[in-house]
């Protein structure tokens, strides 16, 4: 059974999926409708999912994004950059897979972000969502429908996966910011750690 999350929603992975060791955060969206002189047309949207790994002192240890598709220890892997949007409705365009069992012991928090590389704002990007999936059985654990009310924003801190009292938890976030890449979201990420 999939849990629907809202901003601030928090789940314990151990309680909803005991023994979970391999997960994926999937980001999905559709092409954007553009009105022109000759009517409407669909245009590509280049969104980029990223994952940032932090230690208990909030120090950035590693970053996984379209220019670095794998963490240094190999436990976090990005499936690749989708430059267009669209695809099969309800299916993620990009996924970031995390092998929790082989994640470095220093990592205490993983922050997931999305940026508009083409600098299009989030206005009008339809059907944007993120899912947390159990890769052991390919079942969806949680779904977070992103409220695309970002106005002039081009970046979003989606969620964090963090270890608390030896247990992994997942929290839906909704921190808007600006910038084509995750590093421009530092002022929004810092309060989430």
C-alpha positions as a printed Julia matrix, in Angstrom:
193×3 Matrix{Float64}:
  0.0    0.0     0.0
  1.39   3.39   -1.03
  1.49   6.16    1.56
  0.52   9.59    0.23
  2.74  12.26    1.71
  2.22  16.0     2.04
  4.79  18.68    2.88
  6.34  17.78    6.22
  5.0   14.21    6.08
  7.4   11.77    7.69
  7.58   7.96    7.58
  9.81   5.34    9.16
 11.08   2.95    6.49
 11.45   0.19    9.08
  7.77   0.44   10.0
  6.32   0.67    6.47
  8.76  -1.73    4.78
 10.72  -3.81    7.31
 14.11  -4.96    6.04
 14.16  -2.41    3.21
 17.71  -2.1     1.89
 17.4   -0.88   -1.71
 15.28   2.14   -2.56
 14.8    4.58   -5.41
 13.51   8.1    -5.39
 11.78   8.7    -8.7
 10.94  12.08  -10.16
  8.26  12.37  -12.82
  6.8   15.22  -14.86
  5.14  15.91  -18.19
  5.95  18.3   -20.98
  4.72  21.86  -20.61
  1.92  23.32  -22.71
  2.82  26.51  -24.52
  0.32  28.8   -26.2
  1.37  30.55  -29.36
  0.01  32.39  -32.33
 -0.9   29.12  -34.07
 -2.41  27.42  -31.01
 -1.08  25.19  -28.26
  1.92  22.9   -28.44
  3.86  20.75  -26.01
  7.41  21.79  -25.19
 10.24  19.89  -23.55
 11.12  20.53  -19.92
 14.61  19.67  -18.67
 14.34  18.96  -14.94
 17.27  17.42  -13.09
 17.07  15.26   -9.97
 20.03  15.36   -7.59
 20.99  13.71   -4.3
 23.33  15.25   -1.73
 24.94  13.17    1.02
 25.68  14.79    4.39
 27.34  13.59    7.59
 26.05  14.2    11.12
 27.84  17.58   11.2
 25.91  18.7     8.1
 29.04  18.53    5.97
 28.49  17.69    2.28
 30.25  14.39    1.54
 29.14  13.66   -2.03
 26.71  14.76   -4.73
 24.94  12.67   -7.35
 23.52  14.5   -10.37
 23.63  14.46  -14.15
 27.38  15.21  -14.17
 28.2   12.55  -11.56
 25.81   9.61  -11.88
 27.33   7.51   -9.09
 28.51   8.22   -5.55
 32.17   7.61   -4.77
 31.29   4.48   -2.76
 28.9    3.23   -5.48
 25.88   3.04   -3.16
 23.9    5.86   -4.83
 23.25   5.75   -8.6
 21.39   8.18  -10.87
 19.66   6.48  -13.83
 20.45   9.34  -16.21
 19.28  12.72  -17.37
 15.85  13.14  -19.04
 16.06  16.29  -21.15
 12.45  16.4   -22.31
  9.81  15.3   -19.78
  6.82  13.32  -20.93
  7.14   9.57  -21.19
  4.68   7.14  -19.66
  2.25   8.92  -17.35
  2.84   8.12  -13.67
  6.29   6.67  -14.36
  9.4    8.51  -13.16
 11.52  10.27  -15.76
 14.61  10.06  -13.55
 15.46   7.83  -10.6
 18.13   7.91   -7.94
 18.78   4.47   -6.47
 20.19   4.06   -2.97
 21.69   0.86   -1.54
 21.2    1.55    2.17
 23.17  -1.54    3.23
 26.31  -0.33    1.44
 25.94   3.39    2.09
 28.96   4.82    3.9
 28.48   4.82    7.67
 29.35   8.54    7.7
 26.21   9.41    5.73
 23.34  10.46    7.99
 21.18  12.54    5.63
 20.41  12.41    1.91
 18.73  15.49    0.41
 16.89  15.12   -2.92
 16.44  18.17   -5.13
 15.13  19.08   -8.56
 16.25  21.98  -10.73
 15.11  23.34  -14.07
 18.32  23.26  -16.09
 16.76  25.23  -18.92
 15.78  27.9   -16.33
 12.06  27.45  -17.06
 10.06  28.23  -13.95
  7.84  25.59  -12.38
  4.7   27.42  -13.52
  2.58  25.05  -15.55
  4.74  21.91  -15.37
  2.04  19.23  -15.17
  1.89  15.99  -13.2
  5.07  16.51  -11.19
  5.59  13.92   -8.46
  8.18  11.96   -6.58
  7.91   8.41   -5.37
  9.88   6.28   -2.96
 10.14   2.76   -4.3
 11.29  -0.51   -2.71
 13.72  -1.94   -5.25
 13.66  -5.38   -3.57
 10.1   -5.96   -4.85
  9.58  -2.87   -7.09
  6.63  -1.68   -4.97
  5.88   1.98   -4.34
  6.28   2.84   -0.65
  5.31   6.51   -0.73
  4.17   9.13   -3.23
  4.47  12.86   -2.93
  2.59  14.96   -5.46
  4.64  18.09   -5.86
  2.5   21.19   -5.65
  3.81  23.04   -8.63
  3.06  26.44   -7.25
  6.62  27.57   -7.58
  5.89  30.78   -9.43
  9.2   32.12  -10.64
 11.26  29.41   -8.96
 13.57  27.03  -10.8
 14.67  24.79   -7.92
 12.98  22.65   -5.3
 14.21  20.66   -2.29
 11.91  17.63   -2.59
 12.66  15.31    0.32
 15.21  14.0     2.74
 16.15  10.5     3.81
 17.8   10.51    7.2
 18.95   8.21    9.97
 17.41   8.8    13.39
 18.11   6.48   16.36
 19.52   3.88   13.95
 16.4    3.94   11.76
 15.99   5.38    8.25
 13.15   7.89    7.83
 11.8    9.74    4.81
 10.41  13.28    5.0
  8.61  15.22    2.26
  9.86  18.78    1.9
  8.75  21.71   -0.22
 11.58  24.24   -0.26
 11.53  26.5    -3.3
 14.62  28.25   -4.6
 16.35  29.48   -7.73
 19.14  28.08   -9.84
 19.82  25.65  -12.65
 21.79  23.23  -10.43
 21.55  21.96   -6.85
 24.45  24.08   -5.56
 22.31  27.22   -5.97
 19.81  25.78   -3.45
 22.23  25.89   -0.49
 20.21  28.57    1.39
 17.09  26.38    1.1
 18.88  23.09    1.9
 20.65  24.28    5.08
 17.48  24.57    7.25
 16.4   21.08    6.13
 19.43  19.33    7.59
